[in-house]
Amino acid sequence: EIFIEVNRLINELNSKENLIDRFILLKEIANQILTNSGTVKKQKYISKKLYEENIFLVENINTKFEDIIKIEIPDNYIELNDDLAKFSKTITDFYKQVEERYKFKKQQKSFLDFEDLLLITYKLLQNEEVADLLSKKYKYVMVDEYQDTNEIQYQIFMPILQFLASGNLFVVGDDKQSIYMFREAEVKVFNDTKKQIEDIEGSSSLLQLPHSFRLAPNIALFTNKLFSRLFENPNPLFNEVEYNELVCAYPKDNKGKIEFIISSDEDEASEAQLISKKIIKLVSEEQNKINFNDITILCRVRKNFTELEKEFNKYQIPFSIVGGKGFYQQQLVLDVYNYLSFVINPQNDLAFVSILRAPYYGISDVDLTEISFEKGKSFFEKFKKYVSTKNKFNHYLSMLESHIKLSSKTEISELLRTIHNETGYWSYIANKSNGKQEIANLEKLIQHAIKINEQGFNTLYDFTNYLQDAINNTEDEGHAELDDTENSVKIMTIHQSKGLEFKVVILYKTNQDKINESLKSKDITIDKEFGILAKLPIRNNYFEDFQQAPIVGLYNYFQNKKSNAELKRLLYVAITRAEEHLIISMRYKGDKLIKNSFAEMIINSMIIDLSDETQLLSGPLEFMKFQENNYVTTIENLETEIEISHNVELAELPIDIAKRDQTSNYKFMLEKIKSKEKNEIISASKISLFLQCPRKYQLTYEFGYGELTKLFKDADEYEFNSKEEEENVPGNILGKIVHSILEKGTEHNLLKNEIDFSIEMEDELISYNEDSKNKLRHEIINLIEGFYNSKSFKKISQLKNYQNEIEIYKRENDYYLYGIIDKLIIENDKIIITDYKTDKISKKNIKEKSETYLNQLMFYAYILSSKFPQINNYQLSLIFIRDDTFSVSKSVNKNEVIEFGYVINDSVNKIRNKQFEEVKPGCKNMEFYLLEECQF
């Protein structure tokens, strides 16, 4: 009877085209063939024998209908659809109003948010003229990690290639590692691009690279077995991907090991405790040759970090959290904030009591209570009274008063270092289990202070306000990154591990619920396929239960399918981070595994019995090996035991390992600690500017007033090479284009076209009108044509052994010298260094300008003297494009060049020591001097 009814419903289902009608019939079929618990009926529908013979088919039906029956299609679904449509219209209207206000606020402050950057770029590339221009400029587009691309990114770069009609596209990606759905990354974009490429270039344009040089053989076999089942029969509609088996190309002898650690304890911390014991056991066993820094723990979510931190501190396991969020919310930053708040305002009682109680001074609650009984308007006054009457904490008071005085006359970074050196705070955090991480975090905070100070107009008060705002509002700032050589266990999320590899990987808390992607009551979501979605009260009756239109159920169905598909890919990323040893841990009390957890995926796919002590893993694996100067592939049958542990005995670390951990990687430096720059890049422009006027150098590079000096540019301004600078010293657009054309050596008959192209390609000219561009065009043509007819050009054009726009470097002590030479000519025993200048020149300024620019050329000569030690003679050729009669040529010998090296070194030392007081002839032309604001 049931069979006849189900058959009728199936026939009716096949005749329906409306999606809602089809789902209604599917639910009727489910009511006929499923029990109340959602499984296929054994009585009155299918015999026991037939049930057992088709168990996999039955389980598949159970799984499919389990999701379908969750889609609610009530009798009043048409009414629900109307309510949702009206609600969507209301939300859309409201959004438009909010967007207009938000846009206005951004325009007021000249702000762009991250979405603006994408959308404005997208709209810009819808302009055919812009797309054509970029298409000519960029012939090759290469995209790495293409599986993480979203649709807007695709729509940005594809117009540059005219949707593959021109140019060249090269993408690299692995759809099995697409794990950024929360950032709108879509496997569909990856698959669509593959199809586009294949349609145009053929199947040979798609190259599969299944070879893994990372995974040891047993881990590669485990991966193939697991994911060939998990990724079976993929449905692209749900972003499911197919699996291509790995070919093992692991170059070492280690075969690899897989094991499970099972905690059956009710206590949440029990799993972390077992992991702690396991880590100590791994490190203590001599045959393993494993250090703490060989081990990485991967978590699906950050909230799992806390219990690991607690247990690692308990067992004294050194650890570091990689990229953990909440940098500004950690106690260390709060301590710094309180200390700075106090030195700014000693009347701030909360800040002062906080630092007295903090590790800076560690004063007990009993002492603080006694201090509070003293007379005084503020706690600091009470503290001073307490010190004088009790003759206690004298040294602390001395330090506090010293720091208050120091705060008004030193840089923030120096103040922070002084405070933490003198109070012993560095020592305190160094002795914590995660001491190296804490030290790195404090260093990161000091570096932030340096960067903020470099921007200019920033005081200690500004920095303290910045910290307050960051503590309250910036929760996603990551912790400082540690050096890979640090001997500590790394804790990170699976997303952070992507692209990395580790000797030992512990996949932690695998029997854990996934985040429910279904739409909840009183939530609103927007989907590009399904529109605006929400559960709503019927006819605005908020006293009744909220109901959902059928499309919401359909959205939930698709979203959960896509979410499960991504969860499988996330598991793939996690497991393929392990090189030699994979440990999978879970808390499991012997009942059912949590649905759609990593543990359920692994255990059910591999059919593992967790009550056993071992599980056999066997099967064929393809290898690629290097033999006789060639790679060959072979297939071998592997067999290994997977260990399943329910308890781990606590081992004792050998004394040498314990001691090694305490002292490894430490250097004991007993001299006074000083802040010192090193490995910075020193350009010719910097040295020339410093030699011209040290104070102008300070304003430009130390205080960050480079942009401000643009307001004072006049005819006598100097033209240094802006390409040498990262600090954005204002460049001259005209000079930039002239240098570009001279670099290419453009022929006279092609000059006009090259100038037009250069102007169109110049980003800084986007906002210029056509009249301004034409004026610039004529000026450049006149300049270059005049130069082509000059004596200097005729002379240098006869020389054949030359290079244009050549970059040169030299390591000098603990810094780098760097420059860009317009034209370098090498002739027998002579080097000719030619530099073009487009600034205006006159009899009034020629002497000073030539002296300044010749310093720049001497700088280049000094770098070249180490590259060409056999050459003794140098000719410094300074060519003024506007008027060749002012061009200067100077011959110098090698000894003079070497001597200039001492000038460079002396200048660098003065810059580092902040010695900008010296007044030089060039200072009289400095903008602040001219405004009578310079105090020198």
N, C-alpha and C positions, 0 to 999 in steps of 0.2 A: 504493500500500500504506500509506504513512504517512498519506495523506489519509483513508483508510477508518478507520484506528485512531484518528486525532484526532477524527473525526466521532463515533465510538462513545463516546469519552471525554467529549466535550461533552454528548452525550445523557445519559450516566450522571451527569455533573456537575449537570445541570439537575434531576435527580430526587432529589438528595441535599439534606437539610435541615441535617444536622450540619456545623458549620463546619470541624472538623478533617478530616472526610471530603472536603469540597469542596477544601480546600487540598492534600490528598494527590493528588486527581485533577488539580488545576492543575499540580502539580509533574510528574506523569506526562505531561501535555500538553506542558509545557516540554521534557521530555527528548526528546519526539518531534520537535518543530518547531525547536528551537534547537541551535546548534553548541556546542562546548565553551567558546567565548568568550562565549556568551550572546546571539548574534544569530540572526535567522531564517535557516534553511538555504536556500541557493540551488539546491542539487543534490538530486534525488530528492523535492523537496517543492513548489517554486515555480519557474516559469520565469524566466529573466533579464528577459524583456520585461515579464511581470506584476510582477516585483519592482520594476523601474524605474518602471512606471506608477503603482504604489501605494507609492512610497518613504516618504511621510509616514505612511501607515498602518503600514508595516513598522517604521519608527523608533518609532512609538508603542507597538507590541507589544513591541519590544526594551526600551523604557524600563519598561513595566509589568511584564514578566516579570523584569527585572533585580532589582527589589525583592522580588518574590514568591518567587523561588528561594532567597533568603537566609533565608527562614523554615524553620527545621529541624524536621522531623517524623520523628524516628528510629523504628525498629520498637518500641523500648521506651518510647514516649512515655507510656503509661499509668503505668508505674513512675516516670517522671520527674515526672508530675503528682502522684503520691502523695508523693514526696519533698518537692516544693515546698509541698504543703499542710501537711505535718508541720513543715517549716521555718518557715512562716508562723505557725503556732500557737506555736512556741517563741519567735519574735521578738515576737509580740503579748504573750505572758506576760511576757517580759523587759522590754518597753517599759512595761507597767503598773507593774512594780516601780520602774523608773527614774523614771517620771512621779510616782509617789507620793513618792519621796524628794526629787525636784526641787521638787514642790509644797510639801513640808514646809519645805525650805530657804528657799523664797521667802516663805512665811508667817512664818518666824522673823525674817526681815529686812524684812518688810512691802514686798516687791518685787512688781512686775508686769512681765512681759516684753511685747514687742510683740504676740505671739500672744494673750496674756491679754486685752489691750485689745480685740481683735477678738472673741474667743470669749465673753468676759463680756458685752460689749455685745449680741452675737447672742443669748445665752441670756436676757438681760434683756428683749429685745424679743419673745421667745417668750411672755412673760407678757402676756396680753390686756389687763390693766388698764394696764400700762405703755405698751403700743402705743396703746391708746385715748387715754391722757392726752397722749402726744406727737402723736398725730393731731390732737387739738384745738388743741394749741399751735402746730404747724407746718402751715400750709395750703399752702405752696409749697415744693417741693424742686427745686433746680436743680443739675445735675451736668455739669461740663465734662470734656473728655477722656474721654468715656464708654467709648471703645474700650479703655481701660486698666482697666476695672472687673473685679474677680474675683467669684467666686460668694458668698463670705462678705460682701463689701461690699454686693452686691445683696440678700442676705438681711437685712442690717441696715437699709437705708433703705426697702425695700418695705413692711414691716409698718407703718411710719409712715403710708404712703398706703393701708393696708389692701389692698395688691396692686392698686392703681389703682381701688379701689371708692370712695375718697374723696380729697380733696385735689387738688393739681395737680402734675404732673411735667413738667419741661422738661430734656431732655438734649441735649448737643452732642457730636458725635464723628465720627470718620472711620475706618471699619474698615480702610482701607488703611494706617493709621498705628498699628495695634495691634502693638507691638513689645516688650511686657513679659511674655512667656510665662514667663520665669524668676521673675516675681513673681506667678504664677498668674493673670495677666490672660487672659481668654478672649473670643474673638470670638463664641462661642456666646451669652454673656450679652448682648452687644450686639445680636445678631440676635434672640434671644428677646424682649428688651424692645421692639424695633421691632415684632415681630409682635403683642405684647400691646397696644401703643398702637394699632396699626392695627386690630386686632379690635374695640377699644372705641370709638375715635374716627374710624375710617375712614382711607382712604389720604391724605386731605388733611392729616392730622396729621403726615405725614412730608414734610419739606421738603429737597429736594436743593439743595446750593449748589456747583455745579461751577466757579464763577467764581474765577479766580486773578488777584489784583492783584500777585502777587510775581514770577511768571516772565515773562521776556521771551519774545516770540513763538516764536523758534527753539527755545528750551529747552522751552516748552510743547508744541511739535510733537514734539520728541524724546521727551518724557515720554509723550505719548499713543501714539506709535508703539510704544515699548518695552513699556509696561505693558498695552496692549490685547492684546498677544501673551502676555506673562508671566502675566497674570491670566485667560487664556482658559479657558472651561469649568470654572469653579470647583466644587470638591466641598466643601460645608459640613462634611462629616464630618472633613476634614483642616484645618479652619479656613481654607480658601481663600476669597478674596473676589472679587467681580466688580469690573470697572473701569468707571467713568463718566468719559468724556473731559472734560478740562479745557476751560473756555472762557476764552480769554485776555482779561484786562481790564487788562493792564499799561499804566500811564498815560504812560510815557516813550517817547522815540523809538528808543532802543536796541533793535536786533532780537535781540541775544543771540548767543552763540558757544559751540560745543561743540568740544572737541579731545581727542585721546588722546595720552598720552606713554608710549612703550614703551621699557623698558630690557631689552636682550638680554644684558647682562653677567651673569656668574656671581656677581659680588660682591653680597651682600645690600644693601650700602649704595648701590649704583649708582642705584636708583630715587630714594632720598632726595637724592642728588647732583643728578640731573636736575631734581627739584622745586625745589631751591635755586636752580639756574641759571635756571629758568623764573620764579621769583618776582622775582629781580633784574632779569630782562629786562622783566617786566610793569611794574615800578615805574620802570625807567629810560626806558621809551618814553613820550615826552611826550604823544603823542596818546591814550594810554590813560587818563591822569589817575587812575591807581590808586596808592593809598598802601598801606603794609604792613598797616594795620588794615582794609583792604577785603578782605583775603584770609583765608580760613579753610580749614584742612586737616581733613578728616573721616576718622577711622580706625574700623574695625570693632572693634578691640580695643586696649587701652591699651599692650600690649607693643610696639606699633609706634611709640610716642612716642620711644623711646630713640634710634633711628638718625636720626630727624628732628632731635632736639636736638643731636646730635653734628655733623651737617652744617650746621645753622644757626649753631652757634658757629663752625665753620670758616669759613663765608662771611660771618660777622658780620651775620646777619639777625636783627633784634629779634623775639622771639617770647614768647608766654605760653601756658602750659598751662591750659586752662579746666577747673576741677574735677578736676584730676589727683589721684589718691589718693596715700597715703603722705606726708601733710603732716608727721607727726611723725618720719618716718624720713629726712628730708632733712638734709644736712650742717649747714645753718643751725641747725636745732633741736638737733642734737647738740652744736654749738658752745655754744649758750646753756646747755644742760644741764650741760656740763662746767664752764663758767664759774661757774654758781651752785653746783655741787657743791664747787668750790674755795673760794669765799668763805664757804660754810658750814663747811667743814673744810679749812683750808690744808694739813693733813697728807695730803690725798688726792693722791698722786703721779700717778696715771693722769690725773685731771682736770687737774692743773696742767700736766703735760707736753703734754697735748692742746691747751690754750689757748695755750701758748707757741708751739707749732708751727702753730696755726690762724692765720687772717688777723688776729686781734686783735693779735698781736705779730710773727708771721712769723719766729721765730728759726730759724736753719738747723740741720740735723742735726749739723753740725760743732760749732757752739756748744753745742748740747744735750749732746753727748758730753763736751765740756770741762767743762761745769757738773757733770756726773755724777761727775767725779773729785774735786770739792771735798768737804770734810768736812761732815757734817750728818746728822741722823736722817731728815729728809725732804728731798724735792727742793727745796721752797721754802726751807728753811734753806741748802741748798747754793747756791741761786740768790742769796740775800742775801750769802753769803760771797763768791761769784764777783763780784758787783757791787762790793763793798767793796775787793776785792783788784785787780780788773782795771779798776775805774772805768769800767765799761761797763754799758749798760742801766739807768742810774740813773733815768731818767724812767719806764721800765716798772715798776720796783720801786715808785716813788712812787705810780703809778696803782693798782697791785695792792693796796698797803696802804690807800690811800684807799677803794677799793671794799669791802675787808673791813670797815672801820669804818662805811662808809655802809650796809652791808647790815643792820645792827642797828637803824637809826633812820629808815629811809625806806620808802615803799611799793615793792612789787616793780616796778611799772611805771616809777617814777622811777629805780630802780636800773638797770633794763635800758636805759633811754634814756641814762643817764649813761655806762654801760659802753660802749655802742655809739657814742656821740658822741666820747668821749675817746680811744678806741682806733682810731678811723677805720674801724670795721667798716662803717658806712653807706656810706662812699665806696667801699670795696672791692666790695660787692655791687652798687652803682649802676653800676659800670663793666663788669659782666658783660653778655653779650648779652641775657640774660633778667633784667637788673637790676631792671626795674620789677616783675616778678613776685616777685623775691627781697625787695624792699623791702616789697611788699604782704604777703608771708608773715611777715616780721618784725613788721610792724604788727599782723597777725592774732594773733601769739603774745603781743604786749604787751596786746592787747585781752582775750585769754583771761586774762592775769594780773589785769587790772582786774576782770573779772567774778568770778573766783574770790575775789579780795580782798573784793569787795562782799558776798559771802555770809557774811562774819564767821568768826571762829575759824580763820583760815587764815594761816599764817606762811610765810616764805621756805622753810623746811624742807618744809612741806606741799606747796607749789607744785613744788619740785624732785622730791619723791616722785611727784607727779601726772605730771610730765614723764617720769620714768623708766617709770612704768606705761604711759603713752601710747606711748612709743617702742617698748616691748616688745609691746604688745597691741592698739593702735589703728591698724590699717593702712588703714582706709577713710575717714579724714578727708581732705576735699578741700583743695586749695590755695586761697589767698585769691583772691577774684574781683577782676579788674582793671576799672578804668573803661573804658567802651567807646571813649572818646576816645584812649586810649593807642595810639600808632602802632606796633603790633607785630602780627605774624602770629599768629592764634589756632590752637591745636591742640586738638582735642577729639574725643570719640567721637561716633558718629552719634546715640546715645541722648541725649547731652547737647545736641545741636543741635536736638532736636525743638522745634518752635514758633518757631524763630529763622530769620533770613534773612541772606544775605551776598552782597555784590556779586560776589565771585569764590569759587567752591568748588572745592577740589581733593580729589577722592575718591581716597584713597591706598591702595596695595597691594590692588588689587581681585582679582588672581589669587592668592588665598590660600585655603587649606583652611578649611572651616567646622568648628566644633566637632562631633565625632561624638557624637550623642545616644544611640547604642546602649548597652545595658547591657553592662558589661565583667565579666570574671571577678573574683570576690571583691568585687564591688560589690553593694550592696542598694539598691533603689529602691522607693518606694511611690507608687502611682498610684490615684486615686479610682475609675477604671474597671477597672483590671486587678489591683488589690490589691498584695500584697507580692511582689516579684520578685527572683530571684537565679539565677545559674548555680551548680550544686551538683555535688559529687563523688558519683558513683553509690554508693548505700548507704554513704556516709561513707568511701569509699576515696579518701584524699587523694593517693595515688600515681598515680591515673589522671587523664586530662583531665577538666576540669569540663564538664558538659553542661547544656543548657537545655531546660526544658519548652516545648512549642509556643507557650504563651501568652506566653513571653518574646520569641520571634521575632515574634509578632503585635504585641506592645507596641513592639518596635524599629521595625517597619514603620510603625505609626501615628505614633510619635514623630518618625521621620525625615521623614515626610510633613508633619507639623505644623511641624517645624523649617524645612523648605524653604519652606513657605508664609510663615512669619514672616521668613525671610531675604529673600524677594522684597519684603515690606512694608518691611523695613529699608532695602533699596536704594531703594524709592520715597521714603522719608523723606529719604535722603541727597541724591538728585537734585533733589528739590523744595525744597532749601534755597538753591539758586543763583538769583540774580536775573538776572545778565547774562552770566556767563561760567562754564561748567562744564568742568573739566579732569578726565579720568579717567586715572589712571596705573596701570601694572602692570609686572611683570617677566615677560617672555615670550620664550622662546628659539626660538620657531618650532615647537615640538612641540605636543602637546595642551594645551588649557586645563584647569586643575584643575576637576574635576567639582563642580557646585553652587557655584562661586565667583561673585562678582559679575561678573567678567570673562566667564565662560562664559555667564551669563544675558544679558549685554548683547550680546556678539559674535554668539552664535547667534540671538538674537531679531531683531537688526537686520541680520543677514547682512553683517557687516563683514569686509573683507579687510585684515588688519593689515599686509600687505606693501605696500599702496598708500600714497600720500602724502596722498590725500584720499578722502572718501566722500561721495557726493551724498545729501542728506536733503531730501525733498520731500513735499508732500501738503497736503490741505486742513486749515484750522484755523478754528474758530469764534471770533469776536471779540465782545466787548461794549464798545461805545464810548459816550461821553457826547457827544451832539450835540443842540444846540438845546434845552437844559434837559431832556433825556430820554436814557435809555439805550436804545441800539438794538443788535441783533445782526446780524452779517454773517459770511459765510464767504469766506475768501480762500485762494488757493493760494500756499504758501510754497516757496522753494527756497534751500538754503544748502549750503556745503561744510563737512564735518567734517574738520579737520586731524588728521593722524596723524604724530607726530614720534618719531623714534628717537634723536635727538640734539638738544641745546640748546646753542647757543653762549653762553659766559659774557659778559654785557654788563657795562659799567662804569657804576656809578651816577654820575650827574652830581654835581658838587661840592655844589650847593645842596641836593640831596636827602640826601646823606651828612651834611652839616652840620645840616640840619633835623632829621634823626633824632637827632643827638647832643644837640641843645638844645631840641627841641620839648617843649612842655608843662612845662618847668622854670621855676620861679620862684627867683631867688637872694635868699635872706633872710639877711642878715649879722648880724642881732641875735641875742642869746642865745636859744636854744630853750627854751621853757617849756611844760609841759603845761597846757592850759586847756580847761575844758569849754565847749561852746557848743551852741546850738540845743536845750537841754534844756527840758522843760515844767515850769513852776513853777506849782503849784496854790495856791489860797487856803488849803487845809488845811496845806500845807507852810509857808507864810509865817506863818500863825497859830500853828502849833506852834513854829516857830523864835522868834517874838516872845514866846511864853509861856516857853519854856525851851530855849536852844540845845543844852544837853547831851542833853536828851531827843530833840531832832531828830537829833543825831549817832548816838545809840543806835539810833533807829528807821530812819533812812535810810542812814547811812554804814556802820554795822556790821551792819545787817540783823537787829536784834533785835526787829522788829515782832511776830513770833509769840510771842517770850518774854514780852513785856509783857502778853499776854493773861492770864498767870498772876496778875497783880497787879490786875486790874480791880476797882474798887469803886464804891460809889455816887457818888463824886465824879468819876468818869472823864468825859472829854469826848467828845462825839459830833461827829466831823468827817465830811465827805461822802466815803465810801469809794469812790464811783464816780469821783472825780477822780483816784484813785491807781492807778498801775500797780504800785506796790511792795507792794500787798496789806496796807495798814494795816488791822487787824481792824475790820470793820464790825459794826454792831449789827443782828441779824436783825429784831428788832421795829421798830427805826427805819426799816429798809429797806422793810418792808412798809407801814408807816404813810405814808412818803413816796410810795410807789407809788400808794396809794389816794388821797391828797390830790392827786397829780399828775393823776389821771384825773377828779377832781371827782365822785366817786361819790355818787349821791343816797342819802338816808337809808334809803329802802325797799329799796335794792339792796345795802346795806352788808354784810350777813351773807354773801350769795353771793359778793361780790367778795373778802371776807376769806378765805373757804374756798378760793376759786380761787387766791389769792395764796399761801396756805400750801402748797397742793398743788404749785404751780409752783416753790417755793423749793428749790433744790438742796441748800442747807445743812441742810434739815430732813428729808432722806431717812432718816437714822438715828434720828430722834426717835420715841418711842412716842406712842400716841394721847393718853395722859394729858397729856404735855408739850405736845402740839399744842393740846389743848382749853384748857389753862391759858393758852397764848399767845393763842389765839383770843379768849377772854373779856377778856384784858387789852387787846388791840387794840380790841375793840368798845367797851369802857369808855372808853378813851383818845379814840377818834374821836368817839363820841357826846358826851363831855364837851366836846371842842373845838367840835363843831357848835353847842353851846349857849353858847359863850363870847362875850364882847364882841368879841374880836379877829376871830373868824370872821364875826360879823354885820357888822362894819365892812368887811372886805375883800370879802365876798360881794356887797356893793352896787356894787363897782367892776367895770366891764365890759371896759375895755381892758387885758387882762392876758395873760400867757403862763406856763404851768407848766413846770417842769423844763427851763429853757432853757440851752443850752450857749453859753458866750461865750469868745472868744479875742482875744489882742492880741499882736502882734509888738513886743517891747521890746528894743532894742539887739540882742544876739545870743542872746536866749532868748525863750520864749513864755510868756505868762500865760494861765491856763486856769481856768475855774470853771463850776459848775452852780448856777444860781439856782432855788430852789424856786418862787418866784412873783415875776414882774416886772410891775409896773403903771406905765404911763406916763400922766400926767395933766398936760396943758398944759405948764407950765414946771417940772414936778416928776417925778422918778423915785422910785418906791417899791420898795425891794428887801426882799422878805420871805423869812425863813428859818425853817423849823420845826426844833425840837429836841425829842427825846423822852427825853433823859437826866434823871435825878432832880435836882431843884433845891431849895434851901433858903436860909434867910437867911444861913447860914454861908458858902455858896459863890457866891451870886448875883452879888456884885460882881466877883469874879475871872472867873467864867464869862462874864458879859455883856461884860467888857472883851475877853476872848479872841475871843469870837464876833463882836463888833462889828468887830474887825480883819479878820475874814473878809469881812464885808459891805462894809467900806471897800475891800477888794481888788476886789470885784465892781464897786463904784462907779467905781474908777479905770479898769477896763477899759471900762465903759460911757461914761465921759467922752469917750473917743475916738470912740465910735460915735455919740454924741448931743452934739456940741460946743455946740449951741445951748441946752442945758438947764443951768441954774445951781443948782438946788436938788435935794437928795436926802433921802429919808427912809429910814432904816435900821430895819426892823421885825423884831425878834427875838422869835419866839413860842415859848414853852415849852408844849408840848401837855399835859403832865401837870398844870400849874398855871398858868392864864393870868394870874393875879394877878402873877406874876413877869415877865411879858412886858415887853420894853423897846422903846421907840421913840425914835430920836435923829435930829434934823435936822442936816444939814451942808451947807455951800455948796461950790461948785465949787473954790474956792481950797484948802479943806481937803482935798478929794479929790485935787487935783493934788499937794499937799504930801505926801500918803500915798504917792504914786508914788516919792518920794525914799526913803521908809522901805523900800519894796519893793526898790528898786535896791541900797540899802545892805545889806539882808539877803541878797540874792543874792550880792553880792560877798563877804560874810563866809562864806557857805556854800561858795563856790568856793575861798576861801583857807583853809578849814578852821579858821575862828575860832569855836570853840564854848566859849570860856573864860568869857564874861560870865555872871554870876549874876543872874537876874531873879526877881521875886516868885513867878512861877509855878513856879520850880524846887523850892520847898519842898514841893510836892505831887507831885513826880516820884517814881515808884516806887522807884528806887535811892536817892534822898534819904531816903525814909521807912524804907528798910532800913539806913540809916546806911552805905551803900556808896559814896555819891557823894562825891568828893574836893573838891567845891566848896562 
